[in-house]
Amino acid sequence: MSAITAPAPPAREAPPLTAQLARAIAARHGRPRSFGDGEAEAFAPAVLEKARLCLLDFLACALEARNLPWSRQAAALAEATGPCSIVGRRDRALAGDAAFANAVAGHGLVREDMHAGAVAHLGVVVWPAVLALAEARECRLGAALDAAVIGYEVGAKLGRAMVTPEFSRYFRPTGFIGPAAAAAAGAALLRLDAARTGSALGLAANMASGLNQWPHSGADDMFFHPGLAVRNGLTALRLAELGAHGSPGALDGAAGLLTAMRPDHAPPPITLFAEAPEILSVFFKPVPVCNFAQTPALAAIDLVRTDTPNPDAIRGVTVRVSRAARLYPGCDHAGPFARVLQAKMSIQYAVAEALLRGRIDEASYGALHDARRLALAARIEVVADDDLTAAFPGRQGARVEVRLEDGRRLARSLADVVAADAERVRARFHAAAIDALETQDAATGIAAAIDGPADGAVAALMALTRG
């Protein structure tokens, strides 16, 4: 008589992605911090040092951009007085309004920190959310830094899973991953349990938004994308805190965000902190242009410093970049330039400016109709290179090839973007803070607070940013 074999138990389905991420977030923020009691910190010192530098860079951008039109417009929307600071202004507002204004100002120079793998600017979403909540809820700096690291991690992982060159032709990566990044950071800061954190992520996935039509005309839509993302993320967080139930499959379900946006409609597995924290992959822009124009601009600047070609003798320029760089809306645009944002997005404008002046700064955008700039930009061709495409996003290389009227050819290649280092980030912050706050003491005090003890009050730090 043959033995009877028991049927195998049915395969257990993996929990939805919102639940997986929520458990990882709750486990991470649940670790004790050390305030002199010998307990282990949530993250390694190098990770927290990078977070401090990211915060300093964000504040530098927001302070420097405080008087630009989009920064003033965003701040003007704050109608009620509240506990939260608007950077560079004496105004105080409710958390959502302050976060919106700070996100727009932080994005106002197009010089904010960048995560190449997600093709997104995470700091302009994560920091406004964390700072507003930490100021309103009287949180400590250490908790804010931990929460920010988690926000960067969630945003970067979702971006890596969702963003492709085809996606970016239509949608703004920062606007799509920003609400979840802000909600994740906020949930960590407020120490929500896994159930409420999962609901916050599910609700935030429903609030993804942002079209990439703006580069075609240089319109202002882009500046407001992180403001909308952080406001939506905070709304999702507050609803979850109040008990609203977000869809568990809002990220990877049959009609989830990743499912809908990926070309194969098959979301990959995502694990937080399986490798080095994603915040370590963030770099600081050396010049105030689009991410994809950074390396071409730097290569052109290096060529000018080394070979000093006469700009009037240039007969043609070929710029070789990755396919992602060439296809990103607005990057392959030779003019004309009706608005500043068109120029900041354009690889041709950045390379022309570098070849003409040997540098790029805010003064580069004071004469968009300059005949020499326009004539040189029109002679620049942007080409997608197979080797550079294969290296992206791990490396963002570029090659600039210049043809002169005497037949000579000059070229310069960079295998990757040369990021602004910590010394430059700090120097830019001090310059912006002194200009905005009109006192060396405030600039020094902000930097000292950010570099100071983890049990320092975020509210005290933010008070200094108001001047």
C-alpha positions, -999 to +999 in steps of 0.1 A: +000+000+000+015+033-011+022+061+014-002+090+014+017+123+007+003+154+024-004+183+001+022+211+002+010+241+021+001+270-002+029+295-009+027+325+014+024+357-005+049+384+003+034+413+022+027+444+001+056+468-004+041+495+019+041+470+047+076+458+040+089+494+040+069+504+070+083+475+091+118+484+081+113+521+089+097+513+123+126+489+131+152+515+123+137+545+141+130+523+171+167+519+178+179+540+207+201+570+201+231+578+224+229+610+243+258+602+265+242+569+278+264+545+258+236+532+236+241+525+199+231+552+174+207+545+146+233+552+119+271+552+115+289+584+121+298+588+084+261+586+075+251+612+100+280+635+089+266+632+053+232+641+066+245+672+084+262+683+052+230+677+032+211+699+057+237+727+054+236+725+016+198+727+016+198+758+039+225+774+017+203+770-014+171+782+004+188+812+018+204+822-015+171+818-034+150+835-008+142+866-029+137+848-063+101+852-076+091+816-070+104+817-034+085+848-027+053+834-043+055+802-022+061+821+010+031+844+002+008+814+003+013+811+041-018+829+055-018+817+091+009+822+118+022+789+132+052+774+150+074+767+119+101+789+103+103+800+067+141+800+060+155+835+054+123+853+065+109+865+097+076+848+090+064+818+109+037+795+095+019+762+099+039+731+092+025+725+057+029+761+046+064+764+059+075+731+044+060+742+010+078+775+010+111+760+021+110+733-005+104+758-033+132+780-021+156+751-017+149+742-053+151+778-065+187+778-077+186+744-095+217+737-073+202+713-047+216+679-039+212+651-064+207+614-064+216+601-099+201+567-095+167+581-088+172+611-111+157+631-082+164+659-057+157+643-024+169+670+000+144+696-012+116+672-001+130+655+029+145+684+048+114+707+046+093+679+059+117+670+087+124+705+098+088+716+099+077+686+119+107+687+142+101+724+149+064+719+155+068+688+177+099+700+195+122+672+183+159+669+187+185+672+160+196+636+163+160+623+157+157+647+127+190+634+112+179+598+115+145+606+100+161+624+071+184+594+063+153+572+062+135+597+039+165+597+015+166+559+016+129+554+007+129+581-020+161+568-036+149+532-036+116+541-051+133+562-077+157+535-087+127+511-092+106+535-112+125+561-131+138+555-167+146+579-195+111+571-210+094+579-177+113+612-174+101+623-208+067+628-193+069+628-155+090+646-129+109+620-107+111+643-077+073+649-078+066+612-080+088+598-053+088+630-031+055+624-012+066+590-001+100+602+009+085+630+030+060+607+045+086+581+054+109+607+070+079+621+089+068+587+101+103+580+114+105+613+132+071+609+148+079+572+155+046+560+140+040+523+143+043+501+112+005+501+105+003+538+104+035+542+085+023+518+059-009+538+055+011+570+052+031+555+024+000+542+007-017+575+008+014+593-003+017+570-034-018+584-044-004+619-043+025+616-067+024+643-093+045+665-116+047+667-154+079+674-174+062+698-199+078+728-183+113+725-199+098+731-233+090+767-224+111+773-192+079+778-172+080+778-134+061+746-127+094+728-118+101+750-088+068+741-072+071+703-076+090+697-044+067+720-025+037+701-037+054+668-029+063+677+007+029+692+014+012+660+000+036+638+020+028+657+052-010+654+044-007+617+039+013+614+072-012+634+092-042+614+078-024+582+087-017+596+122-054+603+126-063+567+116-069+569+078-062+536+061-040+538+030-042+511+004-015+484+012-010+478-025-006+514-035+030+509-045+032+474-059-004+462-063-022+455-096-028+492-100+000+505-077+023+534-085+054+512-094+032+488-114+017+515-134+049+534-141+074+507-149+076+496-185+073+459-176+046+466-150+065+443-126+078+461-095+112+447-083+118+438-047+130+467-026+149+464+007+160+494+028+196+496+039+206+463+024+237+481+012+253+514+021+226+540+029+214+558-002+222+592+013+259+584+007+252+583-030+239+619-030+262+645-045+263+682-043+262+702-076+292+723-084+273+746-107+237+759-108+225+739-138+205+707-144+221+675-132+226+663-168+244+695-177+268+693-148+295+671-163+294+687-198+298+721-182+327+709-160+345+693-190+341+725-210+355+746-180+385+723-177+391+725-215+391+763-213+415+764-184+439+741-201+437+750-238+423+786-237+406+784-271+393+817-286+355+814-284+351+834-316+372+808-335+350+779-325+332+764-355+314+735-339+311+715-307+300+680-300+290+670-265+288+633-258+266+623-229+244+593-217+211+586-234+193+596-202+210+631-203+202+637-240+165+626-236+157+644-204+133+672-214+150+705-220+186+692-218+191+690-256+180+726-264+201+750-284+179+780-280+164+805-280+160+809-243+130+829-232+133+822-194+161+813-170+149+778-164+153+770-201+189+780-199+196+761-166+183+729-182+202+733-215+234+714-220+241+737-250+237+768-229+259+755-201+287+744-224+285+777-244+287+797-212+317+776-200+335+781-233+328+819-232+335+827-196+353+797-181+328+794-153+291+792-146+273+811-118+241+830-113+255+858-134+254+834-163+217+840-166+216+878-167+216+881-205+197+852-221+195+870-254+233+877-257+242+872-294+275+854-287+260+829-263+231+822-287+254+818-317+278+794-299+249+774-284+235+769-319+268+753-330+267+727-302+254+692-309+245+668-281+250+631-289+241+600-269+272+579-264+269+541-259+297+538-234+285+567-213+250+553-214+262+519-202+280+536-172+249+556-161+237+560-134+268+547-116+288+573-134+277+605-152+304+610-177+307+634-206+330+644-234+333+678-251+349+681-285+356+715-299+365+722-336+383+754-344+385+774-376+422+766-381+413+729-382+425+720-347+403+698-325+403+701-287+386+676-264+381+670-227+364+640-211+352+634-175+343+599-164+320+613-138+306+645-124+331+662-100+309+670-070+313+700-048+332+689-017+324+696+019+346+726+020+328+742-009+294+733+005+303+750+038+318+781+020+286+785-001+265+782+030+284+808+049+283+832+020+245+828+015+238+830+053+258+862+058+241+878+028+206+867+038+209+872+076+233+901+076+254+888+104+283+865+108+270+853+141+238+838+127+258+820+100+283+806+125+255+797+149+235+777+123+266+757+113+276+751+149+241+739+157+240+715+128+275+702+137+267+702+174+252+676+199+224+653+188+202+665+216+202+701+204+167+715+197+157+718+160+135+748+170+166+767+182+184+759+150+155+771+128+151+803+148+186+813+136+176+808+100+150+836+103+177+861+112 
